Amino acid sequence: MASPEIEDGPDGPLAGHPQALRPLTRELIAAVLANRGYTVAADADGNLVGRWEDNLIWFFRRGAAGELLQVRTVTAPRFGIEHVPDLYAFCNSWNHDRLWPKAFVHVADDGLAQICGEVITDLERGVTPHQLDQLIDCGISTGCQLAAAVGDLPGGSVR
């Protein structure tokens, strides 16, 4: 990542010493994503979300003080309920063989299932823009790897 002093104005979220820890904020997450050239939007709750191919990736701040970064991938393929046992087996295998993202099955109210993945990091002590850039890159790149693998599973359809 380029020097935060150069990439941002003196009052922007990336301003300041590049090794100084700062609290995790929505503005800091948005600035790091913008610095990579990614387009994201805020949902009704103020959470950031972007589209990578047909998949959605959310950037949440969780925890009492918003100190937890959660990068959640919602893969595009949707599966009928009859595929859920196979999806569980896929997630168990994925989680056994890989550290990130943690994969799980989500069954929506309409009875269709999707596989989601998430990378969660506790940033209670703060984070530098470079560290946040690396964490976000990990969440996006591994989420895209999960999405590609899910896209190869039989029985899924993108709507």
C-alpha positions in Angstrom: 0.0 0.0 0.0 1.3 3.4 -0.8 2.2 5.9 1.9 -0.9 7.0 3.7 0.4 10.6 4.0 0.5 10.8 0.2 -2.7 9.0 -0.5 -4.9 11.0 1.8 -5.4 14.6 2.8 -4.1 15.8 6.2 -7.5 15.1 7.9 -8.4 11.9 6.0 -8.7 8.4 7.6 -5.3 7.3 6.1 -3.5 10.5 7.3 -0.8 10.3 10.0 2.2 8.2 10.7 1.8 4.9 8.7 2.8 2.8 11.7 0.5 4.5 14.2 -2.4 2.3 15.5 -5.8 3.8 15.0 -9.3 2.5 15.9 -11.2 0.5 13.3 -13.7 2.8 11.7 -16.0 2.5 8.8 -14.2 5.4 7.2 -10.8 3.7 7.6 -12.2 0.5 6.0 -13.7 2.5 3.1 -10.4 4.4 2.6 -8.4 1.2 2.4 -10.9 -0.3 0.0 -10.8 2.9 -2.1 -7.0 2.9 -2.1 -7.1 -0.5 -3.7 -9.6 0.8 -6.3 -12.5 -1.3 -5.0 -16.1 0.1 -5.3 -18.3 -0.5 -2.2 -21.5 1.0 -1.0 -23.1 1.3 2.4 -26.3 -0.6 3.2 -29.1 0.8 5.2 -27.2 -0.1 8.5 -24.0 1.6 7.3 -22.2 -1.6 6.6 -19.9 -1.7 3.5 -20.6 -4.2 0.8 -19.0 -4.8 -2.6 -19.5 -7.2 -5.5 -16.8 -9.5 -6.7 -18.1 -11.2 -9.9 -21.6 -12.4 -8.7 -20.6 -12.7 -5.1 -21.1 -10.2 -2.3 -18.5 -9.3 0.2 -19.5 -7.5 3.4 -17.2 -5.5 5.7 -18.6 -5.4 9.2 -17.5 -3.9 12.4 -18.6 -6.1 15.3 -18.1 -6.2 19.0 -19.1 -3.8 21.8 -16.8 -1.0 20.5 -16.8 -2.1 16.8 -13.3 -3.5 17.3 -13.8 -6.7 15.4 -13.4 -6.7 11.6 -15.5 -9.3 9.8 -15.1 -9.8 6.1 -18.0 -12.0 5.0 -18.4 -13.5 1.6 -21.8 -14.6 0.4 -21.3 -16.8 -2.6 -23.7 -16.4 -5.5 -24.8 -20.0 -6.2 -28.0 -21.0 -4.5 -28.9 -24.6 -3.8 -32.1 -26.5 -3.1 -32.6 -27.8 0.4 -31.8 -31.4 -0.8 -28.2 -30.3 -1.3 -27.6 -29.1 2.3 -25.9 -32.4 3.5 -23.5 -32.1 0.6 -22.9 -28.4 1.3 -22.1 -29.3 5.0 -19.6 -31.9 3.8 -18.0 -29.3 1.4 -17.7 -26.8 4.3 -16.3 -29.4 6.7 -13.7 -30.4 4.1 -12.9 -26.7 3.3 -12.5 -25.8 7.0 -10.3 -28.8 7.6 -7.9 -28.0 4.7 -7.8 -24.2 4.9 -7.5 -21.5 7.6 -9.5 -18.8 5.8 -12.3 -18.1 5.3 -14.3 -20.1 7.7 -17.1 -21.6 5.5 -20.6 -22.3 6.6 -24.1 -23.1 5.1 -26.9 -20.5 5.3 -30.4 -21.6 4.6 -32.6 -18.6 3.7 -36.3 -18.2 4.5 -37.1 -19.2 0.9 -35.6 -22.6 1.6 -32.6 -22.1 -0.7 -29.1 -22.6 0.7 -25.9 -20.6 0.1 -22.3 -21.0 1.3 -20.8 -18.1 3.1 -17.3 -17.5 4.3 -15.8 -15.2 6.9 -12.5 -13.9 8.2 -12.7 -12.2 11.6 -10.0 -10.3 13.3 -9.9 -8.7 16.8 -8.5 -5.2 16.5 -9.2 -4.0 20.0 -5.7 -2.4 20.3 -6.0 -0.7 16.9 -4.7 -1.3 13.4 -2.4 0.5 10.9 -3.7 1.2 7.4 -1.1 -1.3 6.1 -2.3 -4.0 8.5 -6.0 -3.4 7.6 -5.1 -3.5 3.9 -3.5 -7.0 4.4 -6.5 -8.2 6.5 -9.0 -6.9 3.9 -7.0 -8.4 1.1 -7.0 -11.8 2.9 -10.7 -11.7 3.4 -11.4 -10.8 -0.3 -8.9 -13.1 -1.9 -9.8 -16.2 0.2 -13.5 -15.3 -0.1 -13.1 -15.3 -3.9 -11.3 -18.7 -3.7 -14.2 -20.1 -1.7 -16.7 -18.6 -4.2 -14.8 -20.2 -7.2 -14.9 -23.6 -5.4 -18.6 -23.3 -4.6 -19.2 -22.4 -8.3 -17.9 -25.8 -9.2 -20.3 -27.7 -7.0 -23.2 -29.5 -8.7 -26.7 -28.3 -8.2 -26.1 -24.6 -7.7 -27.7 -21.8 -9.7 -27.0 -18.1 -9.8 -30.1 -15.9 -9.6 
